[in-house]
Amino acid sequence: MNITNNTILITGGGSGIGLEIAKALSPANKIIIVGRNKEKLDAAAKDLANVFTIQADITNESDIDRLFEEVKTTFGGLHILINNAGHAYYYTISENSDTYTKALAEFTTNYFAPIRLTEKFLPLLKQQNEAAIINVSSIVGFVPGSYIPTYSDSKAALHSHTRILRYELAKTTHVKVFELMPPLVDTDFSVEIGGRENGIPASDVAESLVKGLQEDIYEIRVGNTELIYNNFFANSEEAFSTFNN
């Protein structure tokens, strides 16, 4: 698809993968980065061309309503929605892990928020000759990590929803649906699970996204995600054991 002269909204755009995507796409597009921390957003956008900020909590319905109205009024429309914001707890399941509370928080950000954002912005996207929704999932949506159990669950749900959404929108619209599947990435988000030592640069993820959009690759498996993905479907038990060891 065309990746120039678009208005693009990126949730969780103040750091990590979201910020690197903004950097990769900003020279030729109008980028709106969204997050809860206004100061963090403004600092991220300070030295970038064509990058604008809107403070909003994507788990809050009234904030999403306000975000929609501001995008519609100030920017006149939207071409690409990137559901990137994420939330994770690093723990292992036990009788004392408070799994339900952690799962509820993760699903609220990682699954329910993208669904609500997509429904809200879909009318604007449908107005374009070409538009896209990009959901950022993870390799753990296929091969769950025992140290991030309910985060893995939320990404598996997002993967399933993304496939169904792509199938349905392809019938009647020009809205393309992409899924970006990173492996472990070196961001503040992943410090507790070894992202600094073992993660790939967030800029590599952004570069893979740009290439995937240009070539209409709807499932963009970054780095060793492709290998793990293929191994999972060849032998899911072995892939699970290898991934968690």
N, C-alpha and C positions, 0 to 999 in steps of 0.2 A: 504494500500500500504506500501511498504518498506520505512522506514524513517531513514535509515542509509546509509552512504557512497554515499551521493548525493551532487551535487553542487547546491546550492539554492541561488537565487537572491531575495532580499527583498527591495522594494522601500519604502522610508520613514522609513528606518531602524535605524536611529540615535536616536530615542526616542520612548516613548509610546508603542503601541501595536507592532510595527515593531521590536523594540529593544528587547522586551520580547520574541517574537517569535525567534529571533536570539539566545537569551540565551538558550531557551528551546531546540533548534535543533543543536546548535553549537558543543556540545561534540562529536557527532557521524557523523557530516556532515561538508562540506566546505561551509561557508556562505559568501555571498557578500552583504553588506548593501550599499544602494544607497541613496544619498540625495544631496541637493544643497550646504550645508555647510560642507566643508572639515574638519574644526576643530571640529565640532560637531560629525561628523562620526568617526574621529580618537579617540576622547575622549571616545566614546561609545564602540569602539572595543578594547581599550587599554588592558583591563584585561580579555578579552574573547579569548578562544582557537579557532583556525580555523575560525576566522572572519576577512574578508578583506573588504576594503572600496574602492568605486569608486565615485568620485564626478560627479554628472550629474543632470541636470534639465529635468525631464521626460516630461515637456511640450514643450521642444525644440527638433525639429527633428534631428538636427545635433548632439546634445548630445546623443540621442538614438542611432544614427548610431555609434558614438564613443563607447558608452557603449557596444553595440553588438560586435564590433570588439575586444574590450579588453576582454570580457568574452570568446569569441571564441578563441582568440590567447593565452591569459594568463592562462585560466582555462580549455581550451580544450573541452568545452561543457557545457550544462545546463540540470539539471533534473527537477527542480521545480522553477517556476516563481510565486512570491507572489506580487500581485498588491495591496499594502497597503497604499501608499501615498494618503493623502486626503487634501482637502481645504474646509473651511466652513465660511460663514458669519452668524452671529447671529443678526437677525432683524425681523421685521414684515412688511408685504407688505402694502405699501401706495403709494399715488401719488408722494411722495418725496423719496422713498426708493432706487431708481436707481436699480430696480430689474434686468433689462436686463444685466447690467454690472456685477453684482454679479453672476448671473446665468452663464454667459459666462465663468467667471473665474473658477467657481466650476465645470462646465461640462468639461472644458479643462483638469483639473487635475483628476477629479473623474471618468470620463467616456471616453473621447477621448484618454487620455494617456494610460489607460489599453488596449484599443483596439489596439493602435499603437504598444505598447510593445509586446502584444500577437502575432500580425502578424509578428513582426520582429523576435521574438525568437522561433516561432513555428517550423521552420526548424531544429533548434538545439534540441528542445524537441522531435521531431519525430525520431531523431536518437537513442534515448534511448529505452531500452526494456520496461521501465516503466517510465512515467513522469507525471507531474501535473502542472496545472495552478490554482492558488488560488486567487480569487477576494474577497477583504474585502469590504463588503457592510455595512448594518446597519438595525436595526429594522425599522428605518424611511423610508426605501424603501418600506415597507408595510403600516405602519401607519405614515403618514407624520406629522412632528412637525411644528406648526405654527410659532415657533421662529427660525426655520431653513428651510424655505420653499423651496428654490431652491436647497439647499443641499439635502433635501429629494427627490426632483425631480431627481437629478443626481444619487442617490443610487437606486431609482426605475428603472431607465434606465439601470444601471449596473446589477441589478438583472435579468431583462428581457434578456439582452444580454448574461449573464452567462448561463441561461437555454438553450438558443438557441445554444450557443457554445458547451455546454456539449452534446447536442443531435447530433450535426453535427460531432464532433470529435470522438464520440463513434462508428460511422459507419465504420471508416477506420483507426483509429490510436490507439495507446496505451496511449494516453495522457488523463488523467483524469482531470475533471474540478470540483473544489470545490468552495463553497461560504461560507465565514465566516461572520456570522451575529451577531455582538455584540450589547448589549444594551448600555446605558450610561456607559462610562468607565472613571476612574480617571486618566486623562492624562492632560498635558499642553493644549492640543487641546480642552478640554471640560471645562476648568475653568469657562468660561463666562456663561455656562448653568448649573452650579452646579455639575460638575463632581467630584470636591474634596469632596463634602459633600455626594453625592448620587450615585456616580459611583462605579462600581466594579473594583478591581485591574486589571491592564493590564495583569498581570501574569496569572489570571484566564482565560483570553481570549486565551492566548498562550497554556495553558494546554488543553483547549477544542479543539483547533486546532490539537494538537498532537494526542489526542484521536480520533478525527474525521478522521484524515488521516489513522491511524492504522486500523480503522474499516470501512473505505470507506463510511463514512457518507457524502454525497455530499452537503447537506445543513446543515451547522453546526450552530445551533441556540443556542447562549450562554446565560446562566443565564435566566432572565425573558423574553428573546426574544421568547422562545418557547410558553409561556403562552399568550403573546400578539399576536403572530402569529396565534395561534389557535382561540383566541377571535375575531380577525379580520375576519377570514373566517366564524365564527359563526354569527357575527353581526358587520359588518364593521362600521356602524354609531356609535354604542355604544362604540366600541373600539377606534374610533377616538376621541370621546368626552372624554372618560376616560383618554386617553393618554395625551391630551392637557390640561386637568384640574388637 
